[in-house]
Structure formats: C-alpha cells, structure tokens
Amino acid sequence: MVIRKAREQDIPAVAAIYEAIHDAEEAGKTTIGWMRGTYPTETTARHALKLGTLYVLEEDGRIMAAAKIDQEQVEEYADCSSWQYPAQDHQVLVLHTLVVDPAAGGRGYGSAMVAFYEQQARERGCPFLRLDTNCRNANARALYRKLGYREVGVVPCVFNGISGVQLVCIEKKV
C-alpha cells in the first residue's frame, strides 16, 4: 500500500469511487449526505489535482481511497464558535472528501489515509487538524472518534451545493 499525490491518470478511479459511494447511498447501504451530480464529482477531483492537494491510496495498482489535504478551512468553520484549539490559519491542516472504495471497506484504508494526513501535519508544522462531515455520516464520525478526534460543533448550512446540511466540525491536536 502506498499513499501519494494523485496524478492525472488517477482521476477516473477517484471519480469511480465517488460514483460507487453515490450508488451505495442511493441503494440504502450507507448514509453520507452527498448528492450525485453536485458533490463530489470528477470536477471535485480535478480541481484538487490542479491545486496539488489530491492524494490517493494505491494497492496492487488500484486506487482504493482518496482525500484532499490542504490548509483551506471552509468558510463554514468560521460559524463554529467552539473550536477547542484557537489556531492561526498557518497552523491548521484540513482533510476534505476522504473516500474509500465501498468494495474495499473495512480493510483499514480510511485509517491509513487519516494517519497519512496526521503525518503530513507534523511534517508541515501544523499542530492542529480540522475536518468536517455531514451529521448523517455515522461511519465517518465513528472512525474519527476512534482515531482520537473530537466533535466540537454543528453548523447548519448549504455545503458544497447541498441544502440542509448539519456540518459536524471536528478537530485534533498532534
């Protein structure tokens, strides 16, 4: 297993993971709170690739997981008044759109991506980690809790073009 910056040729595989997650949600097999055609889409992955912030987990030549890692705190974070760690922007690393191929769930890929994110934070001198998820995404919330993250607030909003989101703000100090 290797985690690396994504390349152009990885985009179809990342987009296929997004679509597989949409399929699973529409079939009632999972609840993420995303919307096909709105978020995430292939354009989401291409934008992160262009910015150099898209990372993939590859095993045996297959992309099994992906995430965007950068220092961009989404504007909704400003509406969360209960961050435990008052950090300056340059001290925060953010994890966005962590996805694991639903066919490969339960193999530790999500945890591996989070461990990579935490290592990136240490290497970049960012002691504060922030991320978010939809309140409806019980699996992600459980994963982050298990990995020592703390939910600090919920922000009602339109998020990534999706109405009625209850955005759970999550943080950890490394």
DOZA-172305 format. One record per residue (C-alpha): residue in one letter; residue number from 0; x, y, z. Coordinates in pm, 1 decimal. Example, Ala and Ser with C-alpha at 12.3 -4.5 7.8 and 13.67 -1.06 7.14 Angstrom:
<recs>
REC, residuo, num, c1, c2, c3
REC, a, 0, 1230.0, -450.0, 780.0 .
REC, s, 1, 1367.0, -106.0, 714.0 .
</recs>
This chain:
<recs>
REC, residuo, num, c1, c2, c3
REC, m, 0, 0.0, 0.0, 0.0 .
REC, v, 1, 129.5, 343.5, -91.9 .
REC, i, 2, -21.0, 688.2, -36.6 .
REC, r, 3, 94.5, 951.8, -281.7 .
REC, k, 4, -5.4, 1267.7, -462.0 .
REC, a, 5, -258.4, 1193.2, -730.5 .
REC, r, 6, -173.4, 1206.3, -1098.9 .
REC, e, 7, -395.4, 1281.6, -1398.4 .
REC, q, 8, -438.3, 912.0, -1474.0 .
REC, d, 9, -584.9, 858.9, -1122.5 .
REC, i, 10, -883.8, 1087.1, -1180.6 .
REC, p, 11, -1113.6, 823.9, -1341.4 .
REC, a, 12, -1054.0, 587.3, -1046.9 .
REC, v, 13, -1121.9, 860.1, -789.1 .
REC, a, 14, -1437.7, 965.1, -975.1 .
REC, a, 15, -1544.7, 598.2, -986.5 .
REC, i, 16, -1513.2, 581.7, -605.6 .
REC, y, 17, -1735.9, 890.1, -577.8 .
REC, e, 18, -1991.4, 723.9, -805.3 .
REC, a, 19, -1975.7, 395.3, -611.8 .
REC, i, 20, -2045.8, 588.5, -290.9 .
REC, h, 21, -2341.6, 762.7, -457.6 .
REC, d, 22, -2466.0, 420.3, -575.1 .
REC, a, 23, -2435.8, 275.5, -222.6 .
REC, e, 24, -2618.5, 570.6, -71.3 .
REC, e, 25, -2898.8, 557.2, -327.2 .
REC, a, 26, -2933.3, 181.7, -260.8 .
REC, g, 27, -2968.5, 249.1, 113.1 .
REC, k, 28, -2640.3, 74.6, 200.1 .
REC, t, 29, -2479.5, 383.2, 352.8 .
REC, t, 30, -2561.9, 738.0, 453.7 .
REC, i, 31, -2308.7, 1004.0, 364.4 .
REC, g, 32, -2527.0, 1302.0, 279.0 .
REC, w, 33, -2372.0, 1371.4, -60.2 .
REC, m, 34, -2562.7, 1429.0, -385.1 .
REC, r, 35, -2481.8, 1273.2, -722.2 .
REC, g, 36, -2400.6, 1537.1, -981.0 .
REC, t, 37, -2344.9, 1800.3, -712.0 .
REC, y, 38, -2075.2, 1672.5, -474.2 .
REC, p, 39, -1835.5, 1509.1, -505.5 .
REC, t, 40, -1787.3, 1483.6, -880.5 .
REC, e, 41, -1499.3, 1427.2, -1117.9 .
REC, t, 42, -1462.5, 1806.8, -1122.8 .
REC, t, 43, -1404.3, 1795.4, -745.3 .
REC, a, 44, -1110.5, 1559.9, -800.0 .
REC, r, 45, -974.0, 1754.5, -1097.9 .
REC, h, 46, -977.9, 2079.4, -901.5 .
REC, a, 47, -783.4, 1922.1, -613.3 .
REC, l, 48, -539.0, 1767.4, -861.4 .
REC, k, 49, -480.5, 2106.5, -1022.9 .
REC, l, 50, -406.2, 2254.5, -678.3 .
REC, g, 51, -173.0, 1965.7, -592.8 .
REC, t, 52, -381.0, 1869.3, -289.8 .
REC, l, 53, -533.1, 1536.6, -401.0 .
REC, y, 54, -380.9, 1222.2, -250.5 .
REC, v, 55, -458.6, 860.3, -328.4 .
REC, l, 56, -402.2, 528.5, -157.2 .
REC, e, 57, -295.4, 268.6, -410.1 .
REC, e, 58, -268.7, -104.6, -351.4 .
REC, d, 59, -181.9, -361.9, -615.0 .
REC, g, 60, -217.4, -99.0, -886.3 .
REC, r, 61, -569.7, 3.7, -779.2 .
REC, i, 62, -680.7, 330.7, -623.9 .
REC, m, 63, -863.2, 229.3, -305.2 .
REC, a, 64, -902.5, 566.9, -131.3 .
REC, a, 65, -851.4, 937.7, -188.4 .
REC, a, 66, -862.3, 1266.5, 0.5 .
REC, k, 67, -782.9, 1630.7, -39.1 .
REC, i, 68, -533.6, 1767.4, 214.9 .
REC, d, 69, -461.6, 2138.6, 240.0 .
REC, q, 70, -478.4, 2439.5, 469.4 .
REC, e, 71, -810.8, 2567.7, 333.2 .
REC, q, 72, -1061.5, 2594.1, 615.0 .
REC, v, 73, -1403.8, 2610.3, 457.8 .
REC, e, 74, -1596.8, 2930.0, 534.1 .
REC, e, 75, -1846.1, 2738.6, 748.8 .
REC, y, 76, -1569.2, 2678.8, 1004.5 .
REC, a, 77, -1595.7, 3046.2, 1099.6 .
REC, d, 78, -1951.2, 2974.3, 1219.7 .
REC, c, 79, -1826.3, 2709.1, 1462.6 .
REC, s, 80, -1762.0, 2900.5, 1783.0 .
REC, s, 81, -1646.1, 2603.4, 1987.1 .
REC, w, 82, -1311.2, 2506.5, 1837.8 .
REC, q, 83, -1109.8, 2373.7, 2130.2 .
REC, y, 84, -781.9, 2499.1, 1986.7 .
REC, p, 85, -778.1, 2862.4, 1875.4 .
REC, a, 86, -531.4, 2826.6, 1590.5 .
REC, q, 87, -396.6, 3060.5, 1327.3 .
REC, d, 88, -461.8, 2956.3, 967.4 .
REC, h, 89, -98.9, 2858.5, 903.8 .
REC, q, 90, -115.4, 2615.9, 1199.5 .
REC, v, 91, -411.2, 2414.9, 1066.1 .
REC, l, 92, -415.0, 2129.1, 817.0 .
REC, v, 93, -754.0, 2023.8, 681.4 .
REC, l, 94, -875.2, 1690.2, 547.0 .
REC, h, 95, -1151.4, 1708.7, 285.6 .
REC, t, 96, -1354.4, 1449.4, 97.4 .
REC, l, 97, -1195.6, 1134.3, 237.1 .
REC, v, 98, -1332.2, 843.9, 33.2 .
REC, v, 99, -1272.6, 470.3, 34.9 .
REC, d, 100, -1396.4, 242.1, -240.4 .
REC, p, 101, -1709.5, 81.8, -88.0 .
REC, a, 102, -1597.5, -256.6, -224.8 .
REC, a, 103, -1279.4, -223.7, -14.2 .
REC, g, 104, -1434.8, -104.0, 310.9 .
REC, g, 105, -1321.0, -248.3, 641.4 .
REC, r, 106, -960.6, -300.4, 532.3 .
REC, g, 107, -815.8, -2.2, 717.6 .
REC, y, 108, -777.4, 227.7, 418.3 .
REC, g, 109, -965.3, 512.9, 583.7 .
REC, s, 110, -748.9, 486.4, 895.9 .
REC, a, 111, -435.9, 473.3, 678.1 .
REC, m, 112, -539.8, 792.0, 498.0 .
REC, v, 113, -601.3, 967.1, 831.4 .
REC, a, 114, -260.2, 850.4, 961.7 .
REC, f, 115, -102.5, 991.4, 644.4 .
REC, y, 116, -286.5, 1320.0, 697.9 .
REC, e, 117, -156.8, 1339.6, 1054.6 .
REC, q, 118, 199.6, 1270.7, 936.1 .
REC, q, 119, 163.4, 1545.8, 676.5 .
REC, a, 120, 54.7, 1783.4, 952.7 .
REC, r, 121, 365.6, 1702.0, 1158.2 .
REC, e, 122, 593.8, 1742.0, 857.0 .
REC, r, 123, 435.8, 2075.8, 764.4 .
REC, g, 124, 445.7, 2211.1, 1119.9 .
REC, c, 125, 68.0, 2219.3, 1155.1 .
REC, p, 126, -20.9, 2102.4, 1506.8 .
REC, f, 127, -396.5, 2144.5, 1459.3 .
REC, l, 128, -609.4, 1917.3, 1245.0 .
REC, r, 129, -957.4, 2014.5, 1133.0 .
REC, l, 130, -1210.8, 1835.0, 923.2 .
REC, d, 131, -1584.0, 1802.0, 887.6 .
REC, t, 132, -1852.7, 1557.6, 792.4 .
REC, n, 133, -2225.3, 1555.1, 745.9 .
REC, c, 134, -2409.4, 1481.1, 1070.6 .
REC, r, 135, -2577.2, 1192.1, 885.4 .
REC, n, 136, -2242.2, 1020.9, 814.0 .
REC, a, 137, -2228.7, 791.5, 1117.8 .
REC, n, 138, -1946.2, 578.6, 976.8 .
REC, a, 139, -1710.3, 872.6, 930.3 .
REC, r, 140, -1799.2, 1014.3, 1269.6 .
REC, a, 141, -1725.0, 678.7, 1435.0 .
REC, l, 142, -1391.9, 648.1, 1251.2 .
REC, y, 143, -1274.6, 993.2, 1354.2 .
REC, r, 144, -1384.6, 937.0, 1714.5 .
REC, k, 145, -1194.6, 605.7, 1722.0 .
REC, l, 146, -884.2, 788.3, 1594.9 .
REC, g, 147, -894.9, 1047.1, 1873.5 .
REC, y, 148, -1078.1, 1332.4, 1701.0 .
REC, r, 149, -1327.4, 1546.8, 1886.9 .
REC, e, 150, -1655.0, 1683.5, 1750.8 .
REC, v, 151, -1671.2, 2047.9, 1854.6 .
REC, g, 152, -1984.9, 2182.8, 1692.4 .
REC, v, 153, -2252.3, 2153.1, 1427.5 .
REC, v, 154, -2309.6, 2424.6, 1168.0 .
REC, p, 155, -2638.1, 2420.9, 972.2 .
REC, c, 156, -2560.2, 2525.9, 615.8 .
REC, v, 157, -2572.0, 2472.9, 242.3 .
REC, f, 158, -2247.7, 2282.0, 191.1 .
REC, n, 159, -2087.6, 2208.8, -145.8 .
REC, g, 160, -2420.4, 2290.3, -308.6 .
REC, i, 161, -2621.0, 2055.1, -84.0 .
REC, s, 162, -2903.1, 2213.8, 116.2 .
REC, g, 163, -2993.8, 2129.0, 473.6 .
REC, v, 164, -2652.4, 2000.8, 581.4 .
REC, q, 165, -2572.7, 1978.5, 951.0 .
REC, l, 166, -2194.2, 2012.3, 921.6 .
REC, v, 167, -2008.8, 1848.3, 1210.8 .
REC, c, 168, -1681.3, 2031.3, 1282.3 .
REC, i, 169, -1408.0, 1800.5, 1410.6 .
REC, e, 170, -1055.0, 1861.5, 1538.3 .
REC, k, 171, -745.8, 1708.9, 1692.2 .
REC, k, 172, -406.3, 1831.2, 1806.5 .
REC, v, 173, -94.7, 1639.5, 1702.9 .
</recs>
